[in-house]
């Protein structure tokens, strides 16, 4: 698990152990090196700009925001986070 606050609760630990699994936390890391953080930032920015006021509008806005994430965005975020993106 990552170190998200909701993952640190005793209930989470108890449920995982009850399922017979072992709990292993990842070491702390900077969100600056996580491409998904960049992706969520773009999606949330688009959602705020659209400003949906109803459930139906929000669902459409979410679909539109995800559709606006391009392959170029993904490659850029991985490169920015120091992941190799070359085919070699």
LUMMI-105126 format. One record per residue: residue number from 1; x, y, z of N, C-alpha, C in turn. Coordinates in steps of 0.02 Angstrom, whole numbers. Example, Ala and Ser with C-alpha at 12.3 -4.5 7.8 and 13.67 -1.06 7.14 Angstrom:
1  660  -284  390  615  -225  390  660  -165  390
2  642  -112  354  684  -53  357  645  2  394
This chain:
1  42  -60  0  0  0  0  43  62  0
2  17  115  -29  52  178  -22  36  207  47
3  62  265  61  55  293  128  -2  343  133
4  -52  335  91  -112  377  95  -143  369  164
5  -166  423  193  -193  422  261  -247  370  271
6  -291  360  222  -345  312  231  -319  240  235
7  -259  228  210  -230  160  212  -196  146  279
8  -189  196  322  -152  187  384  -196  169  443
9  -260  165  434  -306  150  489  -302  78  513
10  -317  68  576  -316  1  606  -367  -45  573
11  -424  -17  551  -475  -58  517  -447  -89  453
12  -410  -50  415  -380  -75  353  -333  -132  368
13  -290  -122  418  -242  -173  437  -278  -237  459
14  -330  -230  499  -368  -288  523  -401  -326  466
15  -431  -290  419  -464  -322  362  -415  -360  318
16  -358  -330  307  -308  -363  265  -282  -426  299
17  -267  -421  363  -243  -480  400  -297  -534  405
18  -359  -514  413  -415  -562  416  -422  -600  351
19  -403  -569  296  -407  -601  230  -347  -647  218
20  -301  -648  267  -242  -691  260  -186  -660  220
21  -190  -596  209  -138  -562  170  -89  -527  217
22  -32  -512  190  20  -477  228  20  -404  206
23  26  -360  254  24  -288  241  95  -262  232
24  108  -233  174  174  -204  160  162  -133  134
25  191  -84  169  186  -15  147  245  3  102
26  231  43  52  285  68  9  325  120  47
27  388  129  29  425  184  60  397  251  37
28  404  303  77  380  369  57  412  390  -9
29  374  424  -50  401  449  -113  370  517  -128
30  402  553  -171  378  619  -189  325  613  -244
31  269  648  -237  219  648  -291  246  680  -355
32  302  716  -349  334  746  -408  358  692  -456
33  367  631  -432  391  576  -473  337  525  -489
34  275  546  -485  218  502  -498  177  530  -556
35  181  500  -615  144  526  -673  68  531  -661
36  40  488  -619  -33  491  -607  -53  557  -574
37  -8  586  -535  -23  651  -504  -32  705  -557
38  9  703  -609  2  750  -664  -63  739  -702
39  -80  677  -711  -143  660  -745  -203  686  -707
40  -206  672  -642  -262  696  -601  -265  772  -601
41  -207  804  -601  -206  877  -602  -241  904  -665
42  -225  875  -722  -257  897  -785  -332  884  -783
43  -352  825  -760  -423  807  -758  -461  854  -711
44  -434  867  -652  -468  911  -604  -471  983  -630
45  -419  1005  -664  -420  1072  -694  -475  1078  -745
46  -483  1027  -787  -536  1027  -838  -605  1026  -805
47  -613  985  -752  -677  981  -718  -696  1048  -687
48  -648  1081  -657  -662  1148  -628  -682  1197  -682
49  -647  1194  -739  -662  1240  -794  -732  1228  -822
50  -752  1166  -826  -819  1149  -853  -873  1170  -804
51  -861  1161  -740  -908  1185  -688  -976  1151  -689
52  -977  1086  -696  -1041  1049  -698  -1080  1060  -633
53  -1146  1067  -639  -1189  1080  -581  -1238  1023  -566
54  -1244  976  -612  -1289  919  -601  -1250  854  -610
55  -1279  799  -586  -1247  734  -592  -1235  717  -666
56  -1285  728  -708  -1279  712  -779  -1223  753  -810
57  -1222  818  -795  -1169  861  -822  -1101  840  -796
58  -1097  820  -732  -1033  799  -704  -1009  736  -739
59  -1054  688  -750  -1034  627  -785  -1007  642  -854
60  -1040  686  -890  -1017  706  -956  -950  742  -952
61  -942  784  -901  -880  821  -892  -822  774  -878
62  -834  724  -837  -782  675  -821  -761  638  -884
63  -809  616  -924  -794  582  -987  -752  627  -1032
64  -772  690  -1037  -737  738  -1080  -666  750  -1054
65  -659  758  -988  -593  771  -959  -545  712  -972
66  -570  651  -964  -527  593  -978  -510  588  -1052
67  -558  605  -1096  -545  603  -1167  -491  653  -1188
68  -483  706  -1149  -434  758  -1166  -362  740  -1144
69  -354  684  -1109  -287  661  -1092  -259  624  -1153
70  -205  651  -1180  -178  623  -1242  -116  579  -1229
71  -98  542  -1280  -36  503  -1278  23  549  -1265
72  22  607  -1297  76  655  -1287  80  678  -1214
73  21  688  -1183  20  705  -1111  54  650  -1071
74  34  588  -1083  61  531  -1046  137  526  -1054
75  161  531  -1115  233  528  -1126  269  585  -1091
76  239  644  -1095  269  702  -1061  273  694  -986
77  219  667  -956  219  657  -884  270  605  -862
78  275  551  -900  325  500  -883  396  527  -891
79  407  566  -944  473  597  -953  488  646  -897
80  440  688  -880  448  737  -826  464  703  -760
81  436  645  -749  447  608  -686  509  563  -689
82  549  572  -741  613  536  -748  606  462  -764
83  550  443  -795  543  375  -820  565  374  -892
84  598  322  -912  620  315  -982  559  304  -1026
85  553  342  -1080  497  333  -1125  519  315  -1195
86  584  301  -1204  608  282  -1271  595  208  -1282
87  586  187  -1345  572  117  -1359  632  72  -1350
88  692  100  -1342  753  59  -1336  760  29  -1267
